[in-house]
């Protein structure tokens, strides 16, 4: 094992940060999707 522990920690931190960013992106997309569906439901109710 030639890498220092600091180097491994950096790689883990990068992977963790990417993972968090990816999860936030997905959550934001799901939230936008939910809001769009809610709006469509409201629009349908108002049409009646």
PASEBA-1860 file (N, C-alpha, C; in nm, 3 decimals):
! residues 48
1> XXXXXXXX> 0.085/-0.118/0.000/0.000/0.000/0.000/0.090/0.124/0.000 ~ 0.095/0.192/-0.112/0.187/0.304/-0.125/0.119/0.437/-0.094 ~ -0.013/0.443/-0.098/-0.082/0.569/-0.073/-0.082/0.603/0.074 ~ -0.070/0.731/0.105/-0.080/0.774/0.244/-0.227/0.772/0.285 ~ -0.250/0.769/0.416/-0.389/0.768/0.463/-0.460/0.897/0.424 ~ -0.387/1.008/0.421/-0.448/1.135/0.382/-0.505/1.129/0.242 ~ -0.431/1.063/0.152/-0.475/1.049/0.014/-0.605/0.968/0.008 ~ -0.612/0.861/0.084/-0.732/0.777/0.087/-0.850/0.857/0.143
9> XXXXXXXX> -0.824/0.934/0.250/-0.930/1.017/0.307/-0.983/1.116/0.205 ~ -0.892/1.175/0.125/-0.933/1.270/0.022/-1.025/1.201/-0.079 ~ -0.988/1.081/-0.121/-1.070/1.009/-0.218/-1.207/0.977/-0.159 ~ -1.209/0.935/-0.033/-1.336/0.906/0.032/-1.422/1.032/0.044 ~ -1.359/1.144/0.075/-1.432/1.270/0.087/-1.491/1.310/-0.048 ~ -1.413/1.293/-0.154/-1.462/1.325/-0.288/-1.581/1.237/-0.323 ~ -1.570/1.109/-0.297/-1.678/1.016/-0.329/-1.802/1.051/-0.247 ~ -1.781/1.082/-0.119/-1.893/1.119/-0.032/-1.962/1.245/-0.083
17> XXXXXXXX> -1.882/1.345/-0.121/-1.939/1.471/-0.169/-2.018/1.447/-0.298 ~ -1.962/1.368/-0.389/-2.033/1.338/-0.514/-2.163/1.266/-0.484 ~ -2.159/1.173/-0.389/-2.277/1.096/-0.352/-2.385/1.190/-0.297 ~ -2.344/1.281/-0.209/-2.440/1.376/-0.151/-2.498/1.466/-0.259 ~ -2.413/1.518/-0.348/-2.461/1.606/-0.455/-2.560/1.531/-0.544 ~ -2.529/1.405/-0.575/-2.617/1.325/-0.659/-2.753/1.306/-0.591 ~ -2.749/1.275/-0.461/-2.873/1.254/-0.388/-2.955/1.383/-0.383 ~ -2.889/1.498/-0.364/-2.960/1.626/-0.362/-3.023/1.654/-0.497
25> XXXXXXXX> -2.951/1.620/-0.605/-3.005/1.641/-0.739/-3.131/1.559/-0.758 ~ -3.125/1.431/-0.716/-3.239/1.342/-0.731/-3.357/1.394/-0.648 ~ -3.329/1.434/-0.523/-3.436/1.484/-0.436/-3.499/1.609/-0.495 ~ -3.417/1.698/-0.552/-3.469/1.821/-0.612/-3.558/1.786/-0.731 ~ -3.513/1.689/-0.813/-3.591/1.648/-0.930/-3.723/1.588/-0.885 ~ -3.720/1.503/-0.780/-3.844/1.442/-0.731/-3.938/1.548/-0.676 ~ -3.882/1.648/-0.607/-3.964/1.756/-0.550/-4.032/1.834/-0.663 ~ -3.955/1.867/-0.768/-4.012/1.941/-0.881/-4.121/1.859/-0.948
33> XXXXXXXX> -4.098/1.729/-0.963/-4.197/1.639/-1.023/-4.326/1.638/-0.941 ~ -4.309/1.629/-0.808/-4.425/1.627/-0.718/-4.502/1.759/-0.729 ~ -4.432/1.872/-0.730/-4.498/2.002/-0.740/-4.574/2.013/-0.872 ~ -4.515/1.961/-0.980/-4.580/1.967/-1.111/-4.709/1.884/-1.109 ~ -4.701/1.764/-1.050/-4.820/1.680/-1.041/-4.928/1.746/-0.955 ~ -4.887/1.806/-0.843/-4.983/1.874/-0.757/-5.051/1.987/-0.833 ~ -4.973/2.062/-0.910/-5.028/2.173/-0.987/-5.128/2.121/-1.092 ~ -5.093/2.011/-1.158/-5.184/1.953/-1.257/-5.314/1.910/-1.190
41> XXXXXXXX> -5.303/1.851/-1.071/-5.423/1.810/-0.999/-5.510/1.932/-0.965 ~ -5.447/2.040/-0.920/-5.522/2.162/-0.889/-5.590/2.215/-1.014 ~ -5.516/2.217/-1.126/-5.571/2.268/-1.250/-5.692/2.185/-1.292 ~ -5.684/2.053/-1.277/-5.797/1.967/-1.314/-5.919/1.997/-1.227 ~ -5.896/2.017/-1.096/-6.007/2.047/-1.006/-6.072/2.180/-1.042 ~ -5.989/2.279/-1.079/-6.043/2.411/-1.112/-6.121/2.406/-1.243 ~ -6.089/2.313/-1.332/-6.158/2.304/-1.461/-6.301/2.255/-1.444 ~ -6.326/2.177/-1.339/-6.459/2.121/-1.322/-6.562/2.225/-1.285
END
